[in-house]
Amino acid sequence: MILISRERAFERARCLKEMNERIYGVEFEMTMQYLSLDILVPTQWELNEVKLLVVLQEIKHGYDAPPIILEYRGKYYILDGHHRAYALWKLGFSQAECIILRPKGDVEMKIEESVEKMKLKSLDDIKIVRG
């Protein structure tokens, strides 16, 4: 299993930025910021246990690929890096360095509805699955 590198996380963030700009017709800014893990809202309800164990070990040895977050209507949604954010949280970190995407104009997104349907409010709502 190969984990995403820090550089690749930035490449993914740029791709997500461009994709969202095309979809929503509004410019997105990309910034770096430390965020409290308690305010991150997952958009994925389950994580692979094997991958999580690998990420946990790698973080202990300096793995530092930041999660990619969408800031929308005052909330911070994880777009990419659920295993990384969850592992940091489980290891007792209170904050994580994040790549944040933020729309520069008004845009209507369905992300709020999606997480509500999955009953996701925090990292604590994620289930760990085998296999």
C-alpha positions as CSV (number, residue, x, y, z in Angstrom):
1,M,0.0,0.0,0.0
2,I,1.4,3.3,-1.1
3,L,0.3,6.4,0.8
4,I,-0.2,9.8,-0.8
5,S,2.9,12.1,-0.4
6,R,2.7,15.7,0.7
7,E,3.4,16.8,-2.8
8,R,0.7,14.6,-4.2
9,A,-1.8,16.0,-1.7
10,F,-1.1,19.5,-3.1
11,E,-1.6,18.2,-6.6
12,R,-4.9,16.6,-5.7
13,A,-6.0,19.9,-4.0
14,R,-5.2,21.8,-7.2
15,C,-7.2,19.3,-9.3
16,L,-10.2,19.5,-6.9
17,K,-9.9,23.3,-7.0
18,E,-10.0,23.3,-10.8
19,M,-12.8,20.7,-10.9
20,N,-15.0,22.7,-8.5
21,E,-14.3,25.9,-10.4
22,R,-15.6,24.2,-13.6
23,I,-18.6,22.7,-11.9
24,Y,-19.8,25.7,-10.0
25,G,-18.5,28.5,-12.2
26,V,-16.9,30.4,-9.4
27,E,-13.3,30.8,-8.4
28,F,-12.0,28.9,-5.4
29,E,-9.0,29.9,-3.3
30,M,-6.6,27.4,-1.8
31,T,-4.9,28.2,1.5
32,M,-3.0,26.3,4.3
33,Q,-4.2,26.5,7.8
34,Y,-4.2,24.5,11.0
35,L,-7.7,23.4,12.0
36,S,-9.0,21.7,15.1
37,L,-9.8,18.1,14.3
38,D,-13.0,18.5,16.3
39,I,-14.5,20.8,13.7
40,L,-13.8,18.6,10.6
41,V,-16.9,17.1,9.1
42,P,-16.3,13.8,7.2
43,T,-17.9,13.1,3.9
44,Q,-17.1,9.4,4.0
45,W,-18.8,7.2,6.6
46,E,-16.3,4.3,6.7
47,L,-12.6,3.7,6.7
48,N,-10.5,0.7,5.8
49,E,-8.9,-0.8,9.0
50,V,-5.7,-2.0,7.2
51,K,-5.1,1.4,5.6
52,L,-5.8,3.2,8.9
53,L,-3.2,1.0,10.7
54,V,-0.6,1.9,8.1
55,V,-1.4,5.6,8.3
56,L,-1.2,5.5,12.1
57,Q,2.2,4.0,12.0
58,E,3.5,6.3,9.3
59,I,2.3,9.4,11.2
60,K,4.3,8.2,14.1
61,H,7.3,8.3,11.8
62,G,6.7,11.8,10.3
63,Y,4.1,11.3,7.6
64,D,2.7,14.7,6.9
65,A,0.4,14.8,3.9
66,P,-2.3,17.3,4.8
67,P,-6.1,16.5,4.5
68,I,-7.9,18.6,1.8
69,I,-10.9,20.5,3.3
70,L,-13.8,22.4,1.8
71,E,-14.8,25.4,3.8
72,Y,-18.5,26.0,3.0
73,R,-21.0,28.0,5.0
74,G,-18.9,28.1,8.1
75,K,-18.2,24.3,8.2
76,Y,-15.1,22.3,7.2
77,Y,-15.8,19.2,5.1
78,I,-13.1,16.6,4.5
79,L,-12.8,16.1,0.7
80,D,-9.6,14.0,0.8
81,G,-7.6,12.5,3.6
82,H,-10.2,10.9,5.9
83,H,-7.7,8.2,7.0
84,R,-5.1,10.9,7.8
85,A,-7.5,13.1,9.8
86,Y,-8.9,10.2,11.7
87,A,-5.5,8.8,12.5
88,L,-4.3,12.2,13.8
89,W,-7.4,12.4,15.9
90,K,-6.9,8.9,17.3
91,L,-3.3,9.6,18.1
92,G,-4.5,12.5,20.3
93,F,-3.6,15.5,18.1
94,S,-5.9,18.4,18.5
95,Q,-5.1,20.1,15.2
96,A,-4.0,19.2,11.7
97,E,-2.4,21.2,9.0
98,C,-5.0,21.3,6.2
99,I,-5.2,22.4,2.6
100,I,-8.4,24.5,2.5
101,L,-10.5,25.2,-0.6
102,R,-13.0,28.0,-0.3
103,P,-15.4,29.4,-2.9
104,K,-14.8,33.1,-3.6
105,G,-18.4,33.7,-4.4
106,D,-21.9,32.5,-3.7
107,V,-22.4,28.9,-4.8
108,E,-25.0,26.3,-4.0
109,M,-23.4,22.9,-3.1
110,K,-25.1,19.7,-1.9
111,I,-22.4,18.6,0.5
112,E,-24.5,19.6,3.5
113,E,-27.4,17.4,2.4
114,S,-25.0,14.5,1.7
115,V,-23.4,14.5,5.2
116,E,-26.8,14.9,6.8
117,K,-28.2,11.8,5.0
118,M,-25.1,9.8,6.2
119,K,-25.6,11.2,9.7
120,L,-22.0,12.5,9.8
121,K,-21.1,15.4,12.1
122,S,-17.6,14.6,13.3
123,L,-14.7,12.1,13.0
124,D,-16.3,10.2,15.8
125,D,-19.2,9.2,13.4
126,I,-16.8,7.2,11.1
127,K,-16.9,3.4,11.2
128,I,-13.8,1.3,10.7
129,V,-14.3,-1.7,8.5
130,R,-12.2,-4.8,7.9
131,G,-11.0,-5.8,4.4
